[in-house]
């Protein structure tokens, strides 16, 4: 009985057109949802890359700052007297 109802339901041209439109709409909605998820993921990856670049920049500048530091207390005192900082 259910099979007969489904066969009759699917036999109607209007019903087939409605099912086809419904399937197309469902496919488009799923595609848009996947695009949204992809965009969120790309945003997180871009933020992570930016954070890594900042950290690498800080680490790259550390040896330069260490090279300019005073070697001993006398050099530190001399720099403070000369306004070298």
N, CA and C atoms as an extended XYZ file, in Angstrom:
255
Properties=species:S:1:pos:R:3:atomname:S:1:resname:S:1:resid:I:1 pbc="F F F"
N         0.819       -1.187        0.000 N   UNK     1
C         0.000        0.000        0.000 CA  UNK     1
C         0.870        1.261        0.000 C   UNK     1
N         1.909        1.267        0.835 N   UNK     2
C         2.795        2.417        0.880 CA  UNK     2
C         3.544        2.542       -0.438 C   UNK     2
N         3.972        1.414       -0.991 N   UNK     3
C         4.676        1.436       -2.282 CA  UNK     3
C         3.778        1.994       -3.372 C   UNK     3
N         2.517        1.643       -3.335 N   UNK     4
C         1.578        2.150       -4.347 CA  UNK     4
C         1.412        3.659       -4.204 C   UNK     4
N         1.337        4.134       -2.973 N   UNK     5
C         1.195        5.579       -2.745 CA  UNK     5
C         2.446        6.329       -3.215 C   UNK     5
N         3.609        5.774       -2.898 N   UNK     6
C         4.856        6.419       -3.315 CA  UNK     6
C         4.999        6.412       -4.841 C   UNK     6
N         4.607        5.313       -5.473 N   UNK     7
C         4.676        5.238       -6.930 CA  UNK     7
C         3.743        6.259       -7.559 C   UNK     7
N         2.555        6.361       -7.009 N   UNK     8
C         1.596        7.329       -7.532 CA  UNK     8
C         2.090        8.760       -7.300 C   UNK     8
N         2.698        8.973       -6.144 N   UNK     9
C         3.232       10.289       -5.788 CA  UNK     9
C         4.352       10.686       -6.750 C   UNK     9
N         5.250        9.754       -7.045 N   UNK    10
C         6.387       10.042       -7.915 CA  UNK    10
C         5.994       10.078       -9.382 C   UNK    10
N         4.838        9.554       -9.730 N   UNK    11
C         4.416        9.514      -11.130 CA  UNK    11
C         3.901       10.866      -11.609 C   UNK    11
N         3.488       11.709      -10.714 N   UNK    12
C         2.942       13.007      -11.088 CA  UNK    12
C         4.069       13.927      -11.559 C   UNK    12
N         3.880       14.599      -12.715 N   UNK    13
C         4.931       15.501      -13.213 CA  UNK    13
C         5.197       16.673      -12.267 C   UNK    13
N         4.151       17.192      -11.627 N   UNK    14
C         4.345       18.300      -10.699 CA  UNK    14
C         5.157       17.864       -9.483 C   UNK    14
N         4.896       16.679       -9.035 N   UNK    15
C         5.626       16.160       -7.881 CA  UNK    15
C         7.089       15.937       -8.217 C   UNK    15
N         7.345       15.376       -9.390 N   UNK    16
C         8.736       15.179       -9.805 CA  UNK    16
C         9.462       16.511       -9.926 C   UNK    16
N         8.797       17.512      -10.459 N   UNK    17
C         9.406       18.843      -10.583 CA  UNK    17
C         9.683       19.425       -9.196 C   UNK    17
N         8.738       19.237       -8.269 N   UNK    18
C         8.935       19.735       -6.909 CA  UNK    18
C        10.092       19.001       -6.231 C   UNK    18
N        10.195       17.694       -6.415 N   UNK    19
C        11.301       16.930       -5.834 CA  UNK    19
C        12.632       17.359       -6.431 C   UNK    19
N        12.636       17.608       -7.725 N   UNK    20
C        13.862       18.059       -8.392 CA  UNK    20
C        14.296       19.417       -7.848 C   UNK    20
N        13.347       20.332       -7.719 N   UNK    21
C        13.670       21.664       -7.167 CA  UNK    21
C        14.141       21.551       -5.720 C   UNK    21
N        13.474       20.685       -4.970 N   UNK    22
C        13.877       20.475       -3.584 CA  UNK    22
C        15.297       19.935       -3.484 C   UNK    22
N        15.646       19.008       -4.356 N   UNK    23
C        16.995       18.440       -4.350 CA  UNK    23
C        18.026       19.497       -4.725 C   UNK    23
N        17.694       20.332       -5.689 N   UNK    24
C        18.615       21.402       -6.103 CA  UNK    24
C        18.800       22.399       -4.967 C   UNK    24
N        17.713       22.782       -4.321 N   UNK    25
C        17.796       23.730       -3.208 CA  UNK    25
C        18.622       23.147       -2.066 C   UNK    25
N        18.407       21.864       -1.769 N   UNK    26
C        19.181       21.206       -0.716 CA  UNK    26
C        20.665       21.185       -1.060 C   UNK    26
N        20.992       20.889       -2.320 N   UNK    27
C        22.399       20.864       -2.735 CA  UNK    27
C        23.028       22.248       -2.607 C   UNK    27
N        22.317       23.289       -2.986 N   UNK    28
C        22.842       24.656       -2.882 CA  UNK    28
C        23.051       25.045       -1.417 C   UNK    28
N        22.095       24.700       -0.556 N   UNK    29
C        22.239       25.014        0.864 CA  UNK    29
C        23.443       24.297        1.478 C   UNK    29
N        23.604       23.036        1.131 N   UNK    30
C        24.760       22.302        1.646 CA  UNK    30
C        26.066       22.909        1.138 C   UNK    30
N        26.082       23.333       -0.118 N   UNK    31
C        27.270       23.970       -0.679 CA  UNK    31
C        27.591       25.276        0.046 C   UNK    31
N        26.574       26.081        0.315 N   UNK    32
C        26.788       27.351        1.015 CA  UNK    32
C        27.267       27.128        2.448 C   UNK    32
N        26.743       26.102        3.100 N   UNK    33
C        27.196       25.798        4.453 CA  UNK    33
C        28.649       25.340        4.457 C   UNK    33
N        29.036       24.579        3.449 N   UNK    34
C        30.435       24.143        3.386 CA  UNK    34
C        31.350       25.331        3.079 C   UNK    34
N        30.897       26.269        2.259 N   UNK    35
C        31.684       27.475        2.004 CA  UNK    35
C        31.884       28.275        3.282 C   UNK    35
N        30.842       28.381        4.080 N   UNK    36
C        30.941       29.116        5.343 CA  UNK    36
C        31.960       28.456        6.267 C   UNK    36
N        31.877       27.145        6.358 N   UNK    37
C        32.814       26.418        7.215 CA  UNK    37
C        34.242       26.572        6.703 C   UNK    37
N        34.405       26.537        5.385 N   UNK    38
C        35.736       26.722        4.800 CA  UNK    38
C        36.266       28.118        5.096 C   UNK    38
N        35.399       29.124        5.034 N   UNK    39
C        35.800       30.492        5.339 CA  UNK    39
C        36.231       30.652        6.783 C   UNK    39
N        35.499       30.015        7.695 N   UNK    40
C        35.882       30.080        9.109 CA  UNK    40
C        37.244       29.428        9.320 C   UNK    40
N        37.449       28.304        8.670 N   UNK    41
C        38.734       27.602        8.817 CA  UNK    41
C        39.878       28.440        8.247 C   UNK    41
N        39.636       29.054        7.096 N   UNK    42
C        40.665       29.903        6.489 CA  UNK    42
C        40.979       31.094        7.393 C   UNK    42
N        39.960       31.649        8.041 N   UNK    43
C        40.179       32.765        8.961 CA  UNK    43
C        41.024       32.356       10.160 C   UNK    43
N        40.741       31.170       10.706 N   UNK    44
C        41.545       30.693       11.840 CA  UNK    44
C        42.982       30.449       11.415 C   UNK    44
N        43.172       29.889       10.217 N   UNK    45
C        44.532       29.640        9.737 CA  UNK    45
C        45.284       30.948        9.503 C   UNK    45
N        44.585       31.962        8.984 N   UNK    46
C        45.226       33.261        8.764 CA  UNK    46
C        45.621       33.896       10.096 C   UNK    46
N        44.761       33.760       11.097 N   UNK    47
C        45.082       34.312       12.411 CA  UNK    47
C        46.280       33.584       13.024 C   UNK    47
N        46.307       32.273       12.861 N   UNK    48
C        47.435       31.494       13.379 CA  UNK    48
C        48.736       31.883       12.686 C   UNK    48
N        48.678       32.097       11.365 N   UNK    49
C        49.864       32.510       10.616 CA  UNK    49
C        50.354       33.868       11.094 C   UNK    49
N        49.438       34.791       11.321 N   UNK    50
C        49.813       36.129       11.789 CA  UNK    50
C        50.481       36.056       13.164 C   UNK    50
N        49.951       35.213       14.038 N   UNK    51
C        50.538       35.043       15.369 CA  UNK    51
C        51.938       34.452       15.268 C   UNK    51
N        52.109       33.469       14.393 N   UNK    52
C        53.430       32.861       14.217 CA  UNK    52
C        54.423       33.864       13.648 C   UNK    52
N        53.984       34.711       12.716 N   UNK    53
C        54.878       35.726       12.145 CA  UNK    53
C        55.329       36.713       13.213 C   UNK    53
N        54.412       37.115       14.096 N   UNK    54
C        54.784       38.034       15.179 CA  UNK    54
C        55.798       37.387       16.107 C   UNK    54
N        55.543       36.128       16.463 N   UNK    55
C        56.461       35.423       17.362 CA  UNK    55
C        57.833       35.259       16.707 C   UNK    55
N        57.864       34.934       15.419 N   UNK    56
C        59.140       34.786       14.722 CA  UNK    56
C        59.884       36.114       14.640 C   UNK    56
N        59.136       37.201       14.453 N   UNK    57
C        59.766       38.523       14.391 CA  UNK    57
C        60.410       38.869       15.733 C   UNK    57
N        59.703       38.569       16.821 N   UNK    58
C        60.259       38.832       18.149 CA  UNK    58
C        61.503       37.987       18.378 C   UNK    58
N        61.443       36.715       18.011 N   UNK    59
C        62.603       35.838       18.199 CA  UNK    59
C        63.779       36.267       17.323 C   UNK    59
N        63.490       36.801       16.145 N   UNK    60
C        64.559       37.259       15.261 CA  UNK    60
C        65.244       38.504       15.836 C   UNK    60
N        64.485       39.356       16.525 N   UNK    61
C        65.061       40.568       17.081 CA  UNK    61
C        65.815       40.341       18.387 C   UNK    61
N        65.590       39.211       19.039 N   UNK    62
C        66.259       38.939       20.319 CA  UNK    62
C        67.781       38.913       20.209 C   UNK    62
N        68.382       38.226       19.237 N   UNK    63
C        69.851       38.250       19.153 CA  UNK    63
C        70.406       39.648       18.856 C   UNK    63
N        69.667       40.435       18.085 N   UNK    64
C        70.113       41.805       17.796 CA  UNK    64
C        70.146       42.631       19.083 C   UNK    64
N        69.107       42.467       19.908 N   UNK    65
C        69.071       43.205       21.171 CA  UNK    65
C        70.164       42.705       22.107 C   UNK    65
N        70.418       41.411       22.104 N   UNK    66
C        71.474       40.866       22.970 CA  UNK    66
C        72.839       41.359       22.532 C   UNK    66
N        73.022       41.567       21.234 N   UNK    67
C        74.318       42.043       20.741 CA  UNK    67
C        74.577       43.490       21.160 C   UNK    67
N        73.528       44.269       21.384 N   UNK    68
C        73.695       45.677       21.754 CA  UNK    68
C        73.724       45.908       23.248 C   UNK    68
N        73.500       44.885       24.049 N   UNK    69
C        73.433       45.092       25.493 CA  UNK    69
C        74.820       45.408       26.063 C   UNK    69
N        74.843       46.058       27.189 N   UNK    70
C        76.137       46.342       27.830 CA  UNK    70
C        76.819       45.050       28.280 C   UNK    70
N        78.125       45.007       28.124 N   UNK    71
C        78.874       43.788       28.442 CA  UNK    71
C        79.075       43.600       29.954 C   UNK    71
N        79.264       44.688       30.667 N   UNK    72
C        79.485       44.584       32.106 CA  UNK    72
C        78.885       45.809       32.803 C   UNK    72
N        79.093       45.884       34.113 N   UNK    73
C        78.506       46.976       34.894 CA  UNK    73
C        79.112       48.320       34.528 C   UNK    73
N        80.382       48.335       34.220 N   UNK    74
C        81.028       49.597       33.869 CA  UNK    74
C        80.452       50.160       32.565 C   UNK    74
N        80.262       49.297       31.590 N   UNK    75
C        79.680       49.758       30.318 CA  UNK    75
C        78.244       50.223       30.518 C   UNK    75
N        77.493       49.548       31.386 N   UNK    76
C        76.133       49.974       31.694 CA  UNK    76
C        76.141       51.356       32.336 C   UNK    76
N        77.021       51.554       33.302 N   UNK    77
C        77.104       52.862       33.962 CA  UNK    77
C        77.487       53.943       32.967 C   UNK    77
N        78.411       53.631       32.054 N   UNK    78
C        78.844       54.595       31.049 CA  UNK    78
C        77.669       54.954       30.117 C   UNK    78
N        76.912       53.982       29.732 N   UNK    79
C        75.775       54.248       28.860 CA  UNK    79
C        74.720       55.097       29.566 C   UNK    79
N        74.503       54.823       30.843 N   UNK    80
C        73.531       55.627       31.596 CA  UNK    80
C        74.010       57.067       31.728 C   UNK    80
N        75.304       57.261       31.904 N   UNK    81
C        75.846       58.637       31.981 CA  UNK    81
C        75.722       59.361       30.648 C   UNK    81
N        75.944       58.621       29.556 N   UNK    82
C        75.932       59.233       28.212 CA  UNK    82
C        74.544       59.266       27.588 C   UNK    82
N        73.522       58.838       28.289 N   UNK    83
C        72.168       58.709       27.710 CA  UNK    83
C        72.170       57.824       26.465 C   UNK    83
N        72.805       56.691       26.561 N   UNK    84
C        72.904       55.774       25.423 CA  UNK    84
C        71.684       54.883       25.239 C   UNK    84
N        70.708       54.979       26.139 N   UNK    85
C        69.533       54.107       26.015 CA  UNK    85
C        68.417       54.784       25.309 C   UNK    85
